[in-house]
Amino acid sequence: MDTAVTMDMEVIMENEQSNKLNLIGILHLTTIIDDMWRGLKKFFWLLILLVCLCTGIFYARTRFSYTPSYEAYSSFVVSTSSPYSSSYYNSTTATQLSKTFPYILTSGALSQVVANDLGLSELPVTISAESVSDSALFTIKVTGTDAQLTYDVLQSVIENYPEVADYIIGSTELTLLDESGVPEEPVNPPNYLRGARNGAVIGLFFAIVLLLLYSFTRNTVRRKEDMSARTSIVHLGTVPMIKFKKRGKQQSPLVLLDKRNCGHSLGESFRTIRTRVIKGMEEQKLKTVLVTSAAAGEGKSTVAANLALSLRRQG
């Protein structure tokens, strides 16, 4: 029975210790959030300016780095000149064309011929070719930053391809099915709104980082542990914050123990302080208590008055 009681007590103590650690963690997180809220109120306009600045930078970056891309295309059927007309031969020819013709259209030899035809040293465009599997149906696409040039290159490719194709697959004939003409709209329309939105998100991220830095570097006393770490002063107690609803220009009521609207926590806190003050005065044989603070308006009069009231209740 004694062993069982001992084990139960150990479990209870472990649970209490775990609950205490969880409470400390929650209080620490609450303190960080509270400091971030203070920083937000203190540097509100600066953070708004940071977000607006990032939004503007990314909007300008998207706008000035945008390069339109135009695409001209042509779809056609390729046929070869052959004395044979069997379906097997046509199928075999189509299979070979689907593999070799795109290579011819995108080859360096044809690009050089097209560049010479247009009077250019090199082609500032991209030529690609697609084919329907095992068929003679092809699509040529020319992509570039100049709409008229992409169309001119496309026409030159169609006109000059036999000069290269004759050496590889012999004589061929194109039957045009569809073409784009001179492209009027770019295939990559600008998305300035997306750039601005990305900038706003990044600016918000930096604002949160700055608030976290402010929270972690804020040199102030928030808890009992902070006072112990920064000073050698003995902690006597903590006075809770009492808030009242202010009506119009009416002054806030006094925070005194004999007021009913001050709550039970205020009385408990001053009873703890009173006990420790009395103990310290008896140990050191003191007769005077000094209440002070680092700045004006921090509650010296309120603490002194309530400590006096608590001592009076003690007798």
Buried (B, 14 or more C-beta within 10 A) or exposed (E): EEEEEEEEEEEEEEEEEEEEEEEEEEEEEEBBEEBBEBBBEEBEEEBEEBBEEBBBBBBBEBEEEBEBBBBBBBBBBBBBEEEEEEEEEBEEBBBBBBEBBBEBBBBEEBBEBBBEBEEBEEBEBBBBBBBEEEBBBBBBBBBBEBBEBBBBBBBBBBEBBBEBBEEEBEEBEBEEEEBBEEBEEBEEEBEEEEBBBBBBEBBBEBBEEBBBEBBEEBEEBBBEEBBEEEEEEEBBBEBEEBEBEEEEEEEEEEBBBEEEEBEEEBBEBBBBBBBBBBEEEEEEEEEEEEEEEEEEEEBBEBBBBBBBBBBEEEE
